Amino acid sequence: MLTRWRPELRRTLRIALLTAVLALIPTGVVSARAAAPASCMGHESSSISPPGTSDEFQGGMAQVMPDFRAIISFFARLHEGSHEACDAAIE
């Protein structure tokens, strides 16, 4: 009976050992800062995330997103035909 369970027991022990070793590998500190090639919006959003880190926007990105959605919605409805025409339409 023991020989029947032995391969499964070995496999379970190997998986447990591998999981324990992987859990012990040191990882770097997770940063909310945007990476260097990020867009301007990425840099701005990383400066107010997580919520509570900015005096200006205590709610973080969750506080800012409704306004951004309204702006994006406005620009998405413009169909002026060219970049210059869009610039003229919003001036």
C-alpha positions as CSV (number, residue, x, y, z in Angstrom):
1,M,0.0,0.0,0.0
2,L,2.8,2.4,0.8
3,T,4.6,1.8,-2.5
4,R,1.4,2.8,-4.3
5,W,1.4,6.3,-2.7
6,R,5.1,6.8,-2.7
7,P,5.4,8.5,-6.2
8,E,2.6,10.9,-5.4
9,L,4.1,11.7,-2.0
10,R,7.4,12.4,-3.7
11,R,5.7,14.7,-6.2
12,T,3.9,16.5,-3.4
13,L,7.0,17.0,-1.4
14,R,8.9,18.3,-4.4
15,I,6.1,20.8,-5.2
16,A,6.1,21.9,-1.5
17,L,9.9,22.3,-1.4
18,L,9.9,24.3,-4.7
19,T,7.1,26.6,-3.4
20,A,9.1,27.2,-0.2
21,V,12.3,28.0,-2.1
22,L,10.4,30.4,-4.4
23,A,8.8,32.1,-1.5
24,L,12.2,32.7,0.1
25,I,13.7,34.4,-3.0
26,P,14.1,38.1,-2.2
27,T,12.2,40.5,-4.4
28,G,12.6,44.2,-4.9
29,V,10.4,46.8,-3.3
30,V,7.3,47.3,-5.4
31,S,7.1,50.9,-6.5
32,A,4.2,52.9,-7.7
33,R,6.5,55.2,-9.7
34,A,6.1,55.1,-13.5
35,A,9.0,53.7,-15.5
36,A,11.1,56.1,-17.5
37,P,9.5,55.5,-20.9
38,A,6.0,56.1,-19.4
39,S,3.7,58.7,-20.9
40,C,3.2,62.0,-19.1
41,M,-0.1,60.7,-17.8
42,G,1.6,57.7,-16.4
43,H,4.1,59.9,-14.5
44,E,1.3,62.2,-13.2
45,S,-0.9,59.3,-12.1
46,S,2.0,57.6,-10.3
47,S,2.6,60.7,-8.3
48,I,-1.0,60.6,-6.8
49,S,-1.2,56.8,-6.3
50,P,-1.9,55.1,-4.0
51,P,-4.7,57.1,-2.5
52,G,-3.6,59.3,0.4
53,T,-0.1,60.0,-0.9
54,S,-0.9,63.4,-2.5
55,D,-2.2,66.4,-0.6
56,E,-3.9,67.7,-3.7
57,F,-5.8,64.4,-4.6
58,Q,-6.4,62.5,-1.4
59,G,-8.6,59.9,-3.3
60,G,-5.8,59.1,-5.8
61,M,-6.7,58.1,-9.3
62,A,-10.2,57.1,-8.3
63,Q,-10.9,60.8,-7.5
64,V,-9.4,62.0,-10.7
65,M,-10.8,59.5,-13.2
66,P,-14.4,60.8,-13.4
67,D,-13.0,64.2,-14.7
68,F,-10.7,62.4,-17.1
69,R,-13.5,60.3,-18.5
70,A,-15.5,63.5,-19.1
71,I,-12.6,65.1,-21.0
72,I,-11.9,62.0,-23.0
73,S,-15.6,61.7,-23.9
74,F,-15.7,65.3,-25.1
75,F,-12.6,64.8,-27.3
76,A,-13.9,61.5,-28.6
77,R,-17.0,63.2,-30.0
78,L,-15.0,65.7,-32.1
79,H,-14.6,64.6,-35.7
80,E,-12.9,67.6,-37.3
81,G,-10.8,65.7,-39.8
82,S,-7.3,66.8,-38.9
83,H,-5.2,67.6,-35.9
84,E,-5.2,71.3,-36.8
85,A,-8.9,71.4,-37.1
86,C,-9.3,69.8,-33.7
87,D,-7.0,72.3,-32.2
88,A,-9.1,75.1,-33.7
89,A,-12.3,73.5,-32.5
90,I,-11.2,73.5,-28.8
91,E,-9.7,77.0,-28.8
